[in-house]
Amino acid sequence: MILILLSRVVPVEPIAILPTTGILIGGAMTATTLSARRMGEELTSQRGAYEAALALGLTRRASAVLIARDAAALALTPGLDQTRTVGLVTLPGAFVGVLLAGASPWQAAAAQLLVLIALLLVQAIAVTTAIELIGAGRLPATPAPLQP
């Protein structure tokens, strides 16, 4: 968000900061959830490969991260798909919002482009962090079962 504000494409006003921050937080939450769920599924389905990596001397973290590469890639798919379709299939909220606020189409396009780049960056950081924390055993890969 700091980089977006420093670019001066988005004004430093709550009416602009709050929705932009919400977009970034929402994207990070989605990517984190997808990566954790997929990593849990991968660790369950590839338990033998995980244990083999441990038997070969890899650490718990290195073994889990080795298994999680595909999970991380799949967690980024929604953000990448959204970025591919912006402007062709959908009119994104940031673009329309900036236009409705009275900015020129060029300013709106610049704001949307910056938001999309920031969103991809935030999602990549969220996925990497989730995978690392799960691999280190500091975050569960799947939610605990509900107790009756």
C-alpha positions as CSV (number, residue, x, y, z in Angstrom):
1,M,0.0,0.0,0.0
2,I,2.9,2.3,0.7
3,L,4.2,1.8,-2.8
4,I,0.8,2.6,-4.3
5,L,0.6,5.8,-2.2
6,L,4.1,6.9,-3.1
7,S,3.3,6.6,-6.8
8,R,0.6,9.3,-6.2
9,V,-1.8,7.4,-8.5
10,V,-4.1,6.9,-5.5
11,P,-4.7,10.0,-3.4
12,V,-3.8,9.9,0.2
13,E,-7.4,10.1,1.5
14,P,-9.4,7.5,3.4
15,I,-12.0,7.3,0.6
16,A,-9.2,6.0,-1.7
17,I,-7.0,4.1,0.8
18,L,-9.7,2.0,2.5
19,P,-11.1,0.3,-0.7
20,T,-7.6,-0.3,-2.1
21,T,-6.4,-1.8,1.2
22,G,-9.5,-3.9,1.3
23,I,-8.7,-5.3,-2.2
24,L,-5.2,-6.2,-1.2
25,I,-6.2,-7.8,2.1
26,G,-9.0,-9.8,0.4
27,G,-6.6,-11.1,-2.2
28,A,-4.0,-12.1,0.4
29,M,-6.7,-13.9,2.4
30,T,-7.8,-15.9,-0.6
31,A,-4.3,-16.8,-1.6
32,T,-3.4,-17.9,2.0
33,T,-6.5,-20.0,2.3
34,L,-6.0,-21.7,-1.0
35,S,-2.3,-22.4,-0.3
36,A,-2.9,-23.8,3.1
37,R,-5.7,-26.1,2.0
38,R,-3.9,-27.3,-1.0
39,M,-0.7,-27.9,1.0
40,G,-2.7,-29.9,3.5
41,E,-4.1,-32.0,0.7
42,E,-0.7,-32.5,-0.9
43,L,1.0,-33.5,2.4
44,T,-1.8,-36.0,3.0
45,S,-1.8,-37.5,-0.5
46,Q,2.0,-37.4,-0.8
47,R,2.9,-38.6,2.7
48,G,5.2,-41.2,1.3
49,A,7.2,-38.6,-0.6
50,Y,7.3,-36.3,2.5
51,E,8.6,-39.2,4.7
52,A,11.1,-40.2,2.0
53,A,12.5,-36.6,1.9
54,L,12.8,-36.7,5.7
55,A,14.6,-40.1,5.5
56,L,17.0,-38.6,3.0
57,G,18.0,-36.0,5.5
58,L,15.9,-33.0,4.5
59,T,14.5,-30.9,7.3
60,R,10.8,-30.9,8.0
61,R,10.5,-27.5,6.4
62,A,12.5,-28.5,3.3
63,S,10.5,-31.7,2.9
64,A,7.1,-29.9,3.2
65,V,8.1,-27.1,0.9
66,L,9.3,-29.6,-1.7
67,I,5.8,-31.1,-1.7
68,A,4.1,-27.7,-1.6
69,R,5.3,-26.2,-4.9
70,D,2.3,-27.3,-6.8
71,A,0.0,-26.0,-4.0
72,A,1.6,-22.6,-4.1
73,A,1.2,-22.4,-7.9
74,L,-2.5,-23.3,-7.7
75,A,-3.1,-20.8,-5.0
76,L,-2.0,-18.0,-7.3
77,T,-4.2,-19.1,-10.2
78,P,-7.3,-16.9,-9.3
79,G,-5.2,-13.7,-9.1
80,L,-3.5,-14.5,-12.3
81,D,-6.8,-15.3,-14.1
82,Q,-8.3,-12.1,-12.8
83,T,-5.3,-10.1,-14.1
84,R,-5.6,-11.7,-17.5
85,T,-9.3,-10.8,-17.9
86,V,-9.2,-7.2,-16.6
87,G,-10.4,-4.8,-19.3
88,L,-11.2,-7.6,-21.7
89,V,-14.0,-9.4,-19.9
90,T,-14.6,-7.3,-16.8
91,L,-14.5,-3.7,-15.8
92,P,-12.6,-3.8,-12.5
93,G,-13.8,-1.9,-9.4
94,A,-10.7,0.3,-9.0
95,F,-10.9,1.5,-12.6
96,V,-14.7,2.3,-12.4
97,G,-14.3,3.9,-9.0
98,V,-11.6,6.3,-10.1
99,L,-13.5,7.2,-13.2
100,L,-16.6,7.9,-11.2
101,A,-14.5,10.1,-8.9
102,G,-13.8,12.3,-11.9
103,A,-10.4,11.2,-13.0
104,S,-9.4,10.7,-16.6
105,P,-9.4,7.3,-18.2
106,W,-5.6,7.3,-18.2
107,Q,-5.5,8.0,-14.5
108,A,-8.1,5.2,-13.9
109,A,-6.1,2.8,-16.0
110,A,-2.9,3.7,-14.1
111,A,-4.6,3.1,-10.8
112,Q,-6.1,-0.2,-11.9
113,L,-2.7,-1.4,-13.2
114,L,-1.0,-0.5,-10.0
115,V,-3.6,-2.2,-7.9
116,L,-3.4,-5.4,-10.0
117,I,0.4,-5.5,-9.7
118,A,0.2,-4.8,-6.0
119,L,-2.4,-7.6,-5.6
120,L,-0.2,-10.1,-7.4
121,L,2.7,-9.1,-5.2
122,V,0.6,-9.4,-2.0
123,Q,-0.7,-12.8,-3.0
124,A,2.8,-14.1,-3.8
125,I,4.0,-12.9,-0.4
126,A,1.0,-14.4,1.4
127,V,1.4,-17.8,-0.3
128,T,5.2,-17.9,0.4
129,T,4.6,-16.9,4.0
130,A,1.8,-19.5,4.5
131,I,3.9,-22.3,2.8
132,E,7.0,-21.4,5.0
133,L,4.9,-21.3,8.2
134,I,3.2,-24.6,7.4
135,G,6.6,-26.2,6.4
136,A,8.1,-25.0,9.7
137,G,5.2,-26.5,11.7
138,R,4.1,-23.1,13.0
139,L,0.7,-23.0,11.2
140,P,-1.5,-26.0,10.6
141,A,-2.1,-27.0,7.0
142,T,-5.7,-27.9,7.6
143,P,-8.2,-26.6,10.1
144,A,-8.7,-28.7,13.2
145,P,-11.8,-31.0,13.1
146,L,-14.9,-29.6,14.8
147,Q,-15.5,-31.0,18.2
148,P,-19.1,-32.1,19.0
